[in-house]
Amino acid sequence: MMSAMILLWCATCVIVPLSSAFVSPQTTRVVSLDGLDKSVSASSPSLFYRTARNIRQSSPFTLSSSNTLEVAATVTNSTSSADVEPLAGTWECNEEAECVQVPECTDNECRTSLDVRIHGEWYDLTGWRKAHPAGSHWIDWYDGRDATEVMDAFHSEKGRKMYQRLPKSRPETIELMKDTVVLDSSTQIAFRKFRQELETEGFWKRDMFHEAKLLGIWGSLVLSAAFTASSLPVVSSFLLGLSMTAAGWLGHDYIHGVDSFSDRFRNFAAYAAGLHPTWWSDKHNKHHALTNEMGVDEDLATDPFLYQWPPTPENDSPLRKIQHWIFFVPFSFLFALWRFDSMKVAIDAVEGKRPNAKSELYALLIHYAILWTVFPVSVWLPAIFMSGLVSALIVTPTHQSEEMFEDYQPDWVTAQFQSTRNAVTTNPFSEWLWGGMQYQLEHHLFPSMPRSKYPILRERLIQFSKDNNIPGGYRESGEWEILKMNWDLYKRVAEADPVPGAPNPRGRLGQQGGILDSSNSPAASGVGIFQ
């Protein structure tokens, strides 16, 4: 009976072809435009200019690109609708990027454009914002910015064609943007050409033999853990923990993927590792898009347990002074926290009637039903904490020892090189255990590319960094050296004094993309670890 259930679990995870789209939850809180300051103009220039024209925004448009802080749409007592200059019109779009023009102003309010640059063209995403399948917050984060690399990195071929149907920005808006938005760098332009070459060469074609091998290893670990659960519980916990880590890397690859195989296996992480696909997409893709940006990248919001830079006195914690000695404790909680957040988002998604929410929740429930039925608590609970420790030791050092940015980085390509370090593994077991994350730069530049392609991409990225004179070049260190570098960082920060005015890991009010104002961020609550 037990073996039959395990086989059913493995078959369910591997065979059931489920895919789902995702939409981010939204919460609205209205504030007056009178409070707009220069910090907002710096983070969202298009919004600043629209405010200067005395145009009132309606509730669909945000002040700082957060999901909670939005600009008042209601006309104030001192301003009537007649005082607002009517413009030509705005847009409403559906999920297929089919847009129609609608009046910009009603008797009570006006809406203005939300402008994003993609491949050198400015697009008015006013109407597309709410229809965007991945959530409106992504559009807000790139208001008045270039989104070319992020657009290419996360979208399928169909999605990358759809945006071309969206309406172009107005000429007067484009002129304003030219004065404030940095032009594409030579590195960005070279990278786009490089990406096209890789697409032509078939780098996104998945190696099915490689996938079958990895899925077979995962399934063998699960079965071995089940058969030893009663007789050898310690061994069973170890094997189950390895299977959870392996399932996390596989699910990570499939959720990022844009091919049909990835679509069918999108729920694998939920079935096999208890990780919710939509939760993963919302949190993890932001880390990819805005890597190591202080106050924005949720992977840096690990206080009060761990700090990557000396905090302000008011944001300090006694734990910081010993963080290099106790780091393994919060590391071990990684998977437990991810599982908790996954279940919370899954329930919220069903209550919010989000697309495919029920299938993702059912996948989580099937995972826990089999986990609790087949494995004793004394086996699966230690396995979760072991898997968390192993996963944290892998995902942490590849970014935290590199550059961190206080401000938004318009050159996304260079920022990825500067904020990422690869690990050089020394044996086949480590190569498998790292799950492709040893090629962290390859993954960050091409997240939707199957991980089997990363090893053969390494030499070409080394040459790309030389050809484009990227500061620091292609960074890599041995797997033990990179762990030591991360420990040294924790030690330096532990021994440092607090710094008044240091960046808040959860951002500042009005920061475009900041965690503090994000309604879909667990880290916004003030407690987070590798969210």
N, C-alpha and C positions, 0 to 999 in steps of 0.2 A: 504493500500500500504506500509506504513512504517513498520508495523508489519511483513508483508510478507518479506520485505528486511532483517529485523533483523533475522527472522527465517532462511532465506537463508544463511546469514552470519554464524550463529551458525552451520548450517548443513554443510556448506563448510569447516569450521574449524575442525569439528569433524569427518565427514564422508569421505571426499576426501582423499584417501590413496596415498600420494606422498612421495617419498623418494629421496634422492640425495647424491651423493658423493661430495667431495670437494678437490680442488687443490689450493695451495697457489700461488699468483702472484710472479714472479721473476724479479729482476732487477740486472744487472751485471755491476760492476765497477772494473777495473783491476788495481792492484798495484804490485810493484816489491817485490820479495822475499827478496831482500836485506834489506828491512825495518823491517823484522821480529825480534821482541825483546823477552825478557824473559817473559813479561806479556802474550804473545801469547803461549809460551811453557808451561806456568802454566795452561792455560785454555784448551789447546788442545795438550796433550803430543804426540799423534800419529802424528800430523802434524809437531811438532817440530822435531821428529826423522826423519821423511821423508825429511824434509828440510836439516837436518844434513847430510843425505846421498847424498845431492846435486842433488836431483830429482826434476825437475820442474813440478808443477801441471798445469793441464789444467783448463779451465774456469768452468767446472761443479763442482769444488771443492773449498770450501770457506776457507778463512784465519781464520775467527773467528766464523763461524757458523751463521753469519748474512746473510741476503739475498742480500746484496748489495756489500760487500767488498770481492772480490775474488782474488785469486792468479794468477799472470800472467802465461799464457801458452806459450807465444812466447819466443823462444830462444834469449838471448841477443847477442849483437855484439861480446862479449868476449867468448861466449859459443856456440859451434855448436852441432848439434844433435849427432855427433860422440862422443862428450865428455860425453854424458849422458849414464849411464850404462843401457842397455836394460834388463828388467826382464821378467818373464814368461808370463804374460798376465794379463788382467783385465776383467771386466764383463759388460754385458749389460742385463738388465732384463725388463720384461713386468709387467703389473699390477697384474698378477697372480703369481708373484715371480718365473717365469720360466726364467732362466738365461743361457746365452751362453758366452763362453770365447772368447775374442777378443784381438788383439795385444795391448800391453800396450803403445808402442811407435810407432809414425809415423816418417816421415822424419823431422818434425818440433817440435814435442812436445811429452811429456810423461805424463801418468796419474798414480797416486798412489792410494793405498787403503784408504778407509774410514771405520774405524773399530769400532764396537759397541758390547758390551757384553750383552747377554741375557741368563738368567738361566745358568750362568757359562761358556757358550760357546762364543767365539769371532767370529763374522760374518763380512765378507767383504761386505759392503753395497754400494760399488762403483757404480755398475750398478743399484741397487735398488733405489738410491737416487732420480733420476728424475721420476721413475715410481711410487713412493710412493703416494697413492691416497690422503693422507692428506697434501702433499706438501713436498718438499725437505728440507725445513727449519728444520723440526723435526729431520731428519737424521743428519743435521749439528750440531744441539744443543747437540747431544749425541756422536759425534765423540770422540773416546778415553774414553768413559764413559760406565757405566752400565745402561741399559735401561729396565731392567726386570720389575720393578714395573709399569713404564709408559706403557710398552707394554701390560701388563696384564690389566691395569686399563682402557685403552681406546679402546681395540680391541675386536671384536667378537670372538667366538670360531673358526670360519673359519680363521680370520686374525691371530690368535695365532698359528694356525697350519701352515700357509703359510710361516712364517719366517724360519721354520726349513728346507725349501727347498733352502734357500739362501746359497751361497758359504761360507765356513769357511775361516777365516783369515789365512794367511800364518804362518807357525811355527816361522819364525824369527820375524814377527810382534808381535805375541803373547808373545814371550820372552821379547820384548821391553815393551809391555804393563804391564807385570807382575812387572816391576821395578817401575812403576809410578802410576798405578791405584789401588786404595784401594780395598782390598778383600771384599767380601760380609760379612756384620756383622751378628752376631748371631740373631739379631732382624730381619733383612731382611729374613734370612732363616726361622725363626719361622713364620714370616708373610706369606710367600709363602705357608707353610703347612696349616696355618689357612685359607687362601683364598681357598685352595683346599677343605677343610672341608665344608666351606660355600657353595661352588659350588655343592658339593655332596648333601647337605641338601636342595638344591633348592632355595637359597636366591635370585637368579636372575629370578625366575618365577614371572611374574607380576600378581597382584591381580586385576582382571578385574572389580570386584564390586567396589573396591576402586577408580579405574580410572573413572568409570561411575559416581560415587558420586562427584568427584572433577570437572569433566567436566560439570556435571549438575549444580553445584554451580556457575561455571563461566558463563554458559549460562543464568542462572536465573538473574545474576547481569547485564548482557548485556541487556536482555529484560526489566528488571525493569528500567534501565537507559534510554532506548529508550522511554518507555511509560511515563516517568516523564520529558523528555527533555524540553517540552514546558511549562508545568504547574508548575514544581518544578525544575528549572535549577540547583540550588545548590545541591539538593539531587541527581539529575542526574549525576552531575560531580563527586560527592563522590562515587556513585555506579560504574560509569564508570572507575574511578581511581582504585577502588578495583579490578574490572574485569581485568584491564591491569596488575596489580601486580600478580593476580592469573594466568593469561595467561603466564606471564613471567616465573613463577615457573614451570608451566606445560610444557611449551616449553623447558625450561632448562632441565627437566627430560628426555624428549623425544629425544632431540639432543644428550644428553649423552648416552642414551640407546643403547643397542646392540641387542635387541630382535626384532622380526618381527613387533610387534605392534609399537615400537618406529620408525622403518623404515617407516612405513606408515604414522605416525604422525610427521615426521621430520619437515614439513613445518607449523606445527600448530603455532609456535611462530611468523611466518611471517603473517599468516592470522589473528591471534587474537591479536597480540601485536605490529606488525610492526617491528619485529626484524629478521634480515636476518640470516638463519641457518649457512651459511659458515662463515660469519663474527663472529658469536658467537663462533663457533668451534675454529677458528684460535686464537682468543683473550683469550677466557675463558680457553681452555685446557692448554694453556701455563701457566696461573696462577696456575692450578692444578699441573702441572709437576714441576714447579720451584717456589713454593709458598714462598713469602716473601724474595726472593733473590733480593737485592737492585740492581737497574739498569736493571733487567731482568723481574721481575713480574710487569706487566703493572698496576695492581691494586694499586701499590705504587706510580705511576707516576701521582700524582694529583696536583703538583705544577703548576703554582704559586698561586693556590687558597688554597690548604691545604698541610701541610708538616707533615710527621711522624717522622722526626728527624731534628735537626738544620742543615740548609744548609750551603754551603760555602758563603762568602760575595757576590761573583759575581752571585750566583744563588738565592739570597734572593729576597723577595718581601715585600713591605709594608703591604700587606694583612696578612702576617704571624702573625704579632703582634696582630691581632684581629680575627684570624681564629676560636677561640673557641666561639666567639660571632656571627659569620656570617656563620658557617659551613652549616646551613640549606639552604643557598642560592645555593652554588654549589651542595649540595645534591639534591636539587629540579630539577637541570638541568640534572640529570643522564639519565632519559629516553629520554629526548629530544636529548642529544648527541648520545645516543645509536641508536636512530632512524636515525639521520643524517648519522652516520657512516655506518649503515646498508644499506641505499639507495646508498651511494657512492660505497660501496663494490659491491652491486648488479649490478650497472651500469658497473663498471669496469670488473666484472666477465663476463657479456654478451659481452663486447667489446673484452675481452681476450678469448672468446669462451671456457670458462671453463664448465665442465660437469654439467648439470642440472641448469645452470645459469638462463636460461629463466623461468623455472618453479618457481624458488625462487623469481625472479623479479615479475612475474605475481601475485604471492601470496601477495607480498607487495602492488602492485597496487590495487588488490581487496580489501585489508584491508583499504587503504586510500579512495577508491571510496565509500565504504559503510560508513566509518567514517564521511566523509565530506557530504554525502548525507543525512544521518539520524540525525546526531547531529549538532547543531549549534556550531560555533566556541567558543562561550561563555561557552559551556559545555565541548567540548573535549580538548580545550587548557589547562584550569585549571586541568583537569583530568590527563593529561600527567605530569604536574609538581607535582601534588599530588602523583602520582604513583612513580615518581622519588624519592621524599623525603622518602616515606615509604620503597621503595626497598633499598635505600642507608642506611637508619637506620638499616636495617636488615643485609645487606651483609658486612658492614664496620667493626663493632666491633668484629666480630668473628676471625679476623686476626690481625688487626692493633695494638692491645694492647699486642700482644705476641712477641716472638723472631723474629728478622729480621736478615738476614744473608748477610754479605759482600761478601762471597764466595759461590761457588757451594757446595751443601751438598750431598755427595755420598750416605749417608744412608737416602734414601727418606722416609722411614717409620718413623724413629725417627724425621725427620724434620717436618713431618706432625703433629705429636703429639706436638712438641714444638711451632709450628706457628699457632695453631688452638685452639679456645675455644668455647665450646658449650653454648647455651643459654637455661635456664630452663624456659619454659613458665608456666603461672599460670592459664590459663583458655582455654576453647575450641576455642574461637575466635582467641587468640594469636597463638595457636597451628596450626590453619588453615592459619592465615595470614603470619606466618614465612615460610610457603611453603616447609618445610623440612630442611631449612637452620639453624634451631635451633640445628640440628644434623650435624653440619658442619664437625666434624672430621669423622664421619661415611661416609659422602658424599665425603670427600677428599680422604679417603683411598679406597673407592669403588664407584667411580663416576657413573659407568654404572649400578649399582644396583638400582632397583626401590625404591623410597623414602619411600614407605609404610613399607619397611623392617627395616628401621633405628631404630625405637624405641626398637624392640626386639633384636637389635645388641648391644645396649648400655652396658649392664652388661658384655657381653663377651669381649668388648674392655677394660673395666675397669680392668678385670682380666688379659687381655693380657699385659696391661701396667705394672701391678704389677709383672707378671711372667718374664718380660723382663727388669725390672728396668729402665724404660724409664724416663728420667729427667722431672720432673713436672707432670708425670703421665697423667691421663685423666682429662682434664681441663674443668670445666663448672661453670657458674655463672648464677644468676637470670637474667631475661630479662631486668630489669631496671638497675641492677648492672653493667651488661656488657656495657650498653649504657653510664653509668657514667664513667666507666673505659676508654672508647674511648674519651669522652669529656675531662677527666683529661689529657690524652695524648696530645690532641691538645693544652690544656692550658700550659702544661709544655714546649712544643716546642715553643709556642708563646712567652713565657717569657725568653727563652734561647737566648744567643748570637750566632751569626753565628760562624761556626767552619771551619777554613781553612783546606782544604783537605778532607772534608766530602764527602761521596759517592754521585755521581750524580744520581738522581732518574731515569735517562734515560741511565745510564751505561757509560762505557768508551770505547774508540776505542780499538778494539781487544778483548773485553769481549765476551766470548762464550755465545750466546743467548741474548746479550745486546740489549736494545731497540734502542739505538742511531743509530745502523747500520741496523735496520730492515726495509725493504721496505714495509712490510705489517702491520705496526703498526701506528695507528693514533697518539699515544703518542710520536712517534719519531719526530714529528713536533715541540715539545716544549710546547704544551698545551694539557693536558689530564685530565680526571676525571673518574676513575674507568673504564678504557678502557678494 
